[in-house]
Amino acid sequence: MAEMKPYWFIESPIDFEYKYYVLMAYLMKVKGSFGENGFEKNFKHLLTIKKDLESFVKNTELSQKSRAKMTEDENDNFYNILDRNLDSIGEIEEIAKNSISVIDKFIEENSHFYEKYNSLVDVESYCSKYNLWDQGFLVIRKKEERTMRIFNWFFSIVKIANKENVALLMTELLDPLCETTSDIKGIKKFLKGNIRDFSDQYDCILVADISNEIDMEIGTELSKEKSIDIIMTRFKH
């Protein structure tokens, strides 16, 4: 299923009714994938569309996550289209707000699949009593896999489109690999033995368990996204 561009709602024609039908046609395609293998990819993209709309309503920008994935040409195209349609910014904002409401209603009407989507990955945190959510590790595991994937994460300031943004950077530990285990003590022992300056006090450990219903690749994507949402929420508070 073809995905909509992140900035689909600011492209011409800027027409409230037209954009409504564009979104409805996309939602019908998403709904058509429910019950099939791979539905989670379409649901994931739908939630990304919603985040982009919410970000635009809040600060006239797409979400940092989308902008980071866009090419330089795509970023330039977004700003060029926006500049050309500044006279219609009020209508664009109304389109964005209405689209969020439409998506929320769609999710509510299909809550069973939304719950199933959320159940595909379960993330649990193992943070120190200091609860410092500014750096740590994400451990991704699946029962059938012999080894786990481990990512180091921390916050940094990066420039995107000449604007400073708080970014969460993730880097995967590729060597050595850690054998899959359900023992958090074993995971901490591995990190202490292989990570320079690892600290139980300052490093927050997140463990994501992937459902047997999905493969490791999409499970890893969902694990990272779910973990990032948790980290950003805790960090802000």
C-alpha positions as CSV (number, residue, x, y, z in Angstrom):
1,M,0.0,0.0,0.0
2,A,1.4,3.4,-1.1
3,E,2.2,5.7,1.8
4,M,1.2,9.3,1.8
5,K,3.9,11.9,1.9
6,P,4.4,13.5,5.4
7,Y,3.3,16.9,4.0
8,W,0.3,15.6,2.0
9,F,-2.1,18.0,3.6
10,I,-0.3,21.2,2.4
11,E,0.0,20.1,-1.2
12,S,-2.3,21.6,-3.7
13,P,-5.2,21.8,-3.9
14,I,-5.7,23.3,-0.5
15,D,-9.3,22.3,-0.2
16,F,-11.0,21.1,3.0
17,E,-13.4,18.6,1.4
18,Y,-10.8,17.3,-1.0
19,K,-8.3,16.5,1.7
20,Y,-11.0,14.9,3.8
21,Y,-11.7,12.4,0.9
22,V,-8.0,11.8,0.4
23,L,-7.6,10.9,4.0
24,M,-10.7,8.7,4.0
25,A,-9.5,6.8,1.0
26,Y,-6.2,6.1,2.8
27,L,-8.0,5.0,6.0
28,M,-10.1,2.6,4.0
29,K,-6.9,1.0,2.6
30,V,-5.5,0.8,6.2
31,K,-8.7,-0.9,7.3
32,G,-8.5,-3.3,4.4
33,S,-5.2,-4.5,5.7
34,F,-6.6,-5.4,9.2
35,G,-6.5,-9.1,9.8
36,E,-3.7,-9.6,7.3
37,N,0.0,-10.2,7.9
38,G,1.8,-6.8,8.1
39,F,-1.1,-4.7,9.2
40,E,1.1,-3.3,11.9
41,K,3.2,-1.5,9.3
42,N,0.2,0.4,8.1
43,F,-1.0,1.2,11.6
44,K,2.5,2.5,12.4
45,H,2.4,4.8,9.4
46,L,-1.1,6.0,10.3
47,L,0.1,7.0,13.8
48,T,3.1,8.8,12.2
49,I,0.7,10.8,10.1
50,K,-1.2,11.8,13.2
51,K,2.0,12.9,15.0
52,D,2.9,15.0,12.0
53,L,-0.5,16.7,11.9
54,E,-0.3,17.4,15.7
55,S,3.2,18.8,15.3
56,F,2.1,21.1,12.5
57,V,-0.9,22.4,14.4
58,K,1.4,23.1,17.4
59,N,4.4,24.7,15.7
60,T,3.9,24.6,11.9
61,E,6.4,21.8,11.6
62,L,6.4,18.1,10.9
63,S,7.5,15.8,13.7
64,Q,11.2,15.6,14.4
65,K,11.0,11.9,13.6
66,S,9.6,12.5,10.1
67,R,12.0,15.4,9.3
68,A,15.0,13.2,10.4
69,K,13.9,10.5,7.9
70,M,13.2,12.9,5.0
71,T,15.9,13.6,2.4
72,E,17.2,17.1,1.9
73,D,15.1,17.5,-1.2
74,E,12.0,16.4,0.6
75,N,12.7,18.9,3.4
76,D,13.3,21.6,0.9
77,N,10.1,20.7,-0.9
78,F,8.1,20.8,2.3
79,Y,9.3,24.4,3.1
80,N,8.8,25.5,-0.5
81,I,5.2,24.3,-0.6
82,L,4.6,25.8,2.7
83,D,6.0,29.2,1.6
84,R,3.8,29.1,-1.5
85,N,0.7,28.5,0.6
86,L,1.2,30.9,3.4
87,D,-1.9,32.8,2.4
88,S,-3.9,29.6,3.0
89,I,-2.2,28.7,6.4
90,G,-5.5,29.2,8.3
91,E,-7.3,26.7,6.0
92,I,-4.3,24.3,6.2
93,E,-4.5,24.4,10.0
94,E,-8.2,23.6,9.8
95,I,-7.5,20.7,7.5
96,A,-4.9,19.4,9.9
97,K,-7.1,19.7,13.0
98,N,-10.0,18.0,11.2
99,S,-7.7,15.2,10.0
100,I,-6.6,14.5,13.5
101,S,-10.2,14.2,14.6
102,V,-11.0,11.9,11.7
103,I,-8.0,9.7,12.6
104,D,-8.9,9.6,16.3
105,K,-12.4,8.5,15.4
106,F,-11.0,5.8,13.1
107,I,-8.8,4.5,15.8
108,E,-11.7,4.5,18.3
109,E,-13.9,2.6,15.9
110,N,-11.1,0.1,15.3
111,S,-9.9,-0.1,19.0
112,H,-9.5,-3.9,18.8
113,F,-6.8,-3.6,16.2
114,Y,-5.2,-0.7,18.0
115,E,-5.0,-2.8,21.2
116,K,-3.6,-5.6,19.1
117,Y,-1.0,-3.3,17.6
118,N,0.0,-2.0,21.1
119,S,0.3,-5.6,22.4
120,L,2.9,-6.6,19.7
121,V,5.7,-5.1,21.8
122,D,5.8,-4.8,25.6
123,V,8.4,-2.4,27.0
124,E,9.5,-2.5,30.7
125,S,11.9,-0.1,32.4
126,Y,14.6,-0.9,34.8
127,C,15.8,2.5,36.0
128,S,17.7,3.4,39.2
129,K,16.0,5.2,42.1
130,Y,17.5,8.5,40.7
131,N,15.2,8.0,37.6
132,L,17.5,9.9,35.3
133,W,15.9,9.5,31.9
134,D,18.7,11.2,29.8
135,Q,20.8,8.1,28.8
136,G,20.6,4.4,28.8
137,F,20.1,1.2,26.9
138,L,17.3,-0.5,25.0
139,V,17.4,-4.3,24.9
140,I,15.2,-5.9,22.3
141,R,14.4,-9.6,22.6
142,K,12.3,-12.3,21.1
143,K,12.0,-15.9,22.5
144,E,12.9,-17.6,19.2
145,E,16.0,-15.5,18.6
146,R,19.4,-16.7,19.9
147,T,20.7,-13.2,20.5
148,M,19.2,-9.9,21.6
149,R,19.7,-6.5,20.0
150,I,21.0,-3.8,22.2
151,F,20.9,0.0,21.6
152,N,22.6,2.8,23.5
153,W,20.5,6.0,23.7
154,F,21.2,9.6,24.8
155,F,20.0,13.1,24.2
156,S,21.8,15.6,22.1
157,I,21.2,18.9,20.3
158,V,21.1,18.6,16.5
159,K,20.3,21.0,13.7
160,I,17.5,20.1,11.4
161,A,16.6,22.6,8.7
162,N,18.8,25.2,10.4
163,K,16.8,24.8,13.7
164,E,18.2,23.4,16.9
165,N,16.2,20.4,18.2
166,V,16.5,18.1,21.2
167,A,17.2,14.7,19.6
168,L,17.3,11.2,21.0
169,L,20.2,9.3,19.4
170,M,20.3,5.5,19.3
171,T,23.4,3.5,18.4
172,E,23.3,-0.3,18.1
173,L,25.9,-2.5,19.9
174,L,27.0,-5.0,17.2
175,D,29.8,-6.8,18.9
176,P,29.7,-8.7,21.1
177,L,26.2,-10.0,21.0
178,C,24.2,-10.9,24.1
179,E,22.4,-14.2,24.2
180,T,18.7,-14.0,24.7
181,T,17.8,-14.2,28.4
182,S,14.8,-13.3,30.6
183,D,17.2,-12.5,33.5
184,I,17.7,-8.8,34.0
185,K,20.7,-9.5,36.2
186,G,22.3,-11.3,33.3
187,I,21.6,-8.4,31.0
188,K,23.2,-5.9,33.5
189,K,26.2,-8.3,33.9
190,F,26.6,-8.3,30.1
191,L,26.5,-4.5,30.0
192,K,28.9,-4.0,32.9
193,G,31.3,-6.4,31.2
194,N,31.2,-4.9,27.7
195,I,30.2,-1.2,28.1
196,R,32.8,1.3,29.3
197,D,31.6,3.4,32.2
198,F,28.3,1.6,32.5
199,S,26.5,2.8,35.7
200,D,23.4,1.4,37.4
201,Q,22.8,4.8,38.8
202,Y,22.8,6.9,35.6
203,D,21.9,4.4,32.8
204,C,18.3,3.5,32.4
205,I,17.6,0.1,30.9
206,L,14.5,-0.6,28.8
207,V,13.7,-4.1,27.8
208,A,11.3,-4.7,24.9
209,D,9.7,-8.1,24.3
210,I,8.5,-8.8,20.8
211,S,5.4,-10.9,20.2
212,N,5.8,-14.1,18.2
213,E,3.2,-12.8,15.8
214,I,5.7,-10.4,14.1
215,D,9.2,-10.8,12.8
216,M,12.3,-9.3,14.4
217,E,12.7,-6.5,11.9
218,I,9.3,-4.8,12.3
219,G,9.4,-5.8,16.0
220,T,12.6,-3.8,16.4
221,E,11.1,-0.8,14.7
222,L,8.0,-0.9,17.0
223,S,10.2,-1.4,20.0
224,K,12.3,1.6,19.2
225,E,9.3,3.8,18.6
226,K,7.5,2.7,21.7
227,S,10.6,3.2,23.8
228,I,11.3,6.6,22.4
229,D,7.8,7.7,23.2
230,I,8.3,6.5,26.8
231,I,11.7,8.1,27.1
232,M,10.6,11.4,25.8
233,T,7.5,11.5,28.1
234,R,9.6,10.7,31.2
235,F,12.4,13.0,30.2
236,K,10.0,16.0,29.8
237,H,8.6,15.3,33.3
